[in-house]
Amino acid sequence: DNGALTPSSSALTDLDNTNVANASFSLDTITLNNTWVQLKTGANASLTVTGATQMEQQSTTTLWKFASITVTNGATLNHSANSSTHTFSLNLEATGNMTLTSTSTINLNSLGLAGGTGCSGNGSGIGGGTVSACANSSGGGGGGHGGAGGNSSNGYAGGVSNGSLTQPVTLGSGGGAGYAAVGGAGGGAIYLKVTGTLTLDGSINTNGGNGTINSGSGSGGGAGGSVFIDTSTFAGIGSISANGGSGGASPSGIGGGGGGGRVAVYALANMHTGAIQAFGVDGTGTAKKGAAGTNLKKFGSANGDLIIDKNSQAIDSRTD
């Protein structure tokens, strides 16, 4: 009921089986303790996020629906870190408008599929980077998503390209381990459905994590994640990034770069002028760079534009 949450509450903890109907409330922090909360908000509810807020969704397809959504005052919104399987995403719907102000961010960096661990651990996911040698000179391959991951300096393969070009909702895959160096995690996933205007003046980031270095070996970078936007009007000057992470640059075994993620934006009208990136990231030395991800934009009745941008780097891997 409406009394379950207090408007302008600074912290809300242990909200199992909580329903919120037709309320207007501002939240600084939601702590869900590895559980799931369904916000049954109704047609008149609005959400304002003003602090560091984590919104876990155990179902990867469930939408949290509000009349309006505002992320403001330097707020950071994210979902929980995934492990070896896709458990958490951030899926939000506004039947009116959604605004992300210039000092605020949706930060899903390194919250996708986990990087490999141990002396010969492959990264998690379909596009997980590989490593097969248990030696302190082995480098892990980069994770793949929109673009394939780069091979390590030792030739261990980067992960394959995967996920949907037109409706991206999958996580970035993790980079392969490098001996004891943990692979970079992939980027997270967000779906925003906004009936009115989505004004993005802040940033939406779902970049893959960088590889690490340990005992003379470097792990692979994680692949960029997914950003899927469906709105009537897309506005603002803010940025979207779904870039891969760099490989760990060890003197002996260098990790491959992570592939770029996937971004798709659909709008009836476009007034957005900010940057949208899904870059693959360079591999250091003889390691290979990850391939560019995909950036699909379709505005109004025009045919969509597909942008595959290698960011002025040579092409070492493949985008599908």
N, C-alpha and C positions, 0 to 999 in steps of 0.2 A: 504494500500500500504506500501512499505518499509519505507516511511517517518513517518508512524504512531508511530513507536518506534525508539528511538535513541540508537544506540549501547552504552553500558556501562552506560546507564542512571541509576542514583542512586535511583530514585523513580518514579513510574508510577501510576497515580491516575485517577479514573473515565474513565475506558477504555471500556465503553459500545460500542458494535457493532464494535470493532476494529479487522481488519484482518491484519495479518503479513505474508508476503509471501517471501520465499527464502532469509531470512535475517540471519545474525549471530549476536547475541547480548548477553550481560551480564546484569543480573538484581540483584540489591540488595534488592529491595522491590517491590512487586506488591500489591496495595491496590485496592480491587474490590468493596468495599462498598455495599455488599449484592446483587450484580448483577452477571451477567454471561458473560464471555468473551470467544470467540472461537478463538484460535490461529491457523489460516490456514497457517501452516508454510511451506508447500511444501517439496520437496525431499531434498533440500540442506540446510535447516535451522538447526542451532545448538543452544543449550541452555546451558548457564553457569550460575549457581546460586552461588553467593558469599556472600549473606547476609541472613537476616531473611525474607523468602519469603513465602507468603501464596497464594496457587493456588486453588481457589474455582471452583468446577465443579458442576453445578446444576443438570446435568444429571449424574446418577450413572453409566452409561455405556459408555459415550463418552471418547475416548482416545485423549489426546493431543500428536501429533506426531512430532518428530524431527529426524534429521539425527543422532545427537549425543546429549547426556546429560551429563553434568559434574556438580556435587555439591561439592564445594571446599571451602578452606579458612575459615573453621569454620562455614559454612552456615548451616541454619536450614530450612528445607522445611516442610510445613504442609498444611492441608486443614482446613476449618472453623469448628467450633464446631457444631454438630448437636443438635437438641432438642428432641422432642418426636417421630420424624419420620426421616427416612433416606433421607437426602437431599444432603449431601456433601460426596464425596470420592476423592481420588487422583489416577488418571488413566493416566499413561504415557507410550508412546511407543518411542523407539529409533530404527531406521532402521539400525544404525551402533552400536556403543558401548555406554555404560553408566558407569560412574565412580562416586562413592561416596567416597571421600577421608577420611583419618583417623580422622580428626578433625571435620567432618561434620556429620549431622544426618538428617534423616526424622523422625520427632517427631509427632506422632498422639496420644500421650497419652491423655486419658480423652476427646477425641473429638468425641466419638460415641454417643449412645443414652443416654439421660439424666437420672440421678437418680431421685428417688421419692422425692417429697416435701410435706410439710404440715404434720399434725399429723398422717395421715394414707395413705400416698401416695405410691403406688407401683412404681417400677422402669419402665422406658419406654422399649418397645420392647417385642418380643415374650418371651424372657427369663428374663423379669423384675423381680427383687426380690420383695417379698410381705411383707406387714404389714397390720394388720387389726385393731389393738387397738389404740385408741387415748388416750394414757396414757404415762406419763413420764418415764415409766419403759419398754417401748416396743423397741425392736431392730428389724431392717429390715433384710430381707433375701438378700443374695448376688445375683448379676446378673449372668445369664447363657449365654454361647455361645458354644464354642467347648466342654466345660465341664459345668455341672450344677452348679448353685450357692449353697453355703452352707446355711443351716438354721440358723436363729438367735438363741440366747440363750433362747428366749421365745418360740421357735418352729415355728416362721413364716418362710414359705418355701422360699428357694432359687429358682431362675428361672431355667427353663428347658434348656437342651442342644438344640441347633438349628444351622442352617447354613449348608453349603456344606463342606464335607470333601475334595473333589477333586478340587473344584473351589471356594475357599472362597472369597466372596466379601461383606459379611454382616458386620454390626457394632456390637460391643459388647453391650449387654443390660445393663441398669442401675440397681444399687442396690436399695432396698426398703428404704424408709425413716425410721428414728427412732424418733418418736414424732416430734420435730422441727429440727432434724438433717437431712440434705439433703443427699440423697444417692449418692454414687460414680458413675460418668458417665462411660460408657463403652469406650473401645478403638476404634479408627477410622479404616479406611479401605484403603488399597493401592493395586493396580494392576500394575505390571511392565512387559511390553512386550519388550524384547530386542533381536533384530535379531543377533547381534554380541555377544560381551562379556560384561557381567555385573560384574564389579569389585566392591565388597563391602568391603571397608576397614573401613568405619565408622559404623554407626548403624541405623537400622530401628526399631523404637519402637512404638507399638500400644497397650500399657498396659491400663488396666482399672484403674480408679481413686479409691483412698482409701475412705472408709466411714468416716463420721464425727461424732462428739459428741456434743449434746446439751441437756440441761435440764435432764441429767441423762440417756439419751438414745443414742445408737449408731446405725448409719445407715449401710446398706450393701455395700460391695465393688462392683465396676463395673466389668464387664467381659472384658477379653482381646478381641481385635479386630481381623482384618483379614490382612494377607500378602499373596499375590498370585503373584508368579514370574514365568515367562515363557521365557527362554533364551537359546541361543545355548551353551554358556560356562558360568559357574558360578564360580567366582574366588574371592580371597581376604581373609582377616582374621577378618573382621568385624562381628557384631552380629545382630541377629533378636530376638525381644522379643514381645510376645503377651500374657503377664501374666495378671491374675486377680488382682484386688485391695483388700487390706485387709479391714475387717469390723471395724467399729468404736468401740473401746474398752471402753465402759462406765461401771461404776460399777454396774448399774442396768440392762440395756438391751444392749446386745452386738450384733453387726451386724455380719452377716455371710460373709465369704470370697467370693470374685468373682471367677467365673470359668475361666479357661484358654481359650484363643481364638483359632483361626485356622490359620495354616501356610501351604502352599503348594508350593513346589519349583520343577519346571520341567526344566531339562537341558540335552542337548546331551552329554556334558562333564562337569565334576565337578572337580574344583581345590580349592573350598572354604573350609577353615578349621576353621571358626569361629563358635561360639555357636549359636544355634537356640532353643528358649524356648517358651513354651506355658503352663506355670505352672498355676494351681489353687493355690490360696493363703490361708494361714492358717487363721482360725477363732480363736479368743482369748478365753481362758477359755472354757466355755461350748458351745460356738457358733461353728458351723461346718465350715470346710474349703471347698473352692470351688474345684470341680473336675478338673483334668488336661485337658487341651485342646488337640488339635491334631496337629501333625507335620508330614506332608507327603512329602517325597522326592523321586523323580523318575529321575534317570540319565541314559541316553542312552536307550538301548533296554532292560535293566534289569527290573525285577519287582520292583515296588516301595516299599519303606520302610515306614511303619507307626509307629511313635513313640508317645507313650502316657506316659509321664514322670511325676510322682507325686512328684518329687523333694524331695525324702526321707521322705515324710509325709504319715501319715495314710490316708486311703481312706474313706471319709465320703459321697461323692456324686458321680454322675454317668457321664461318658463320652459316647457319642453316635457318 
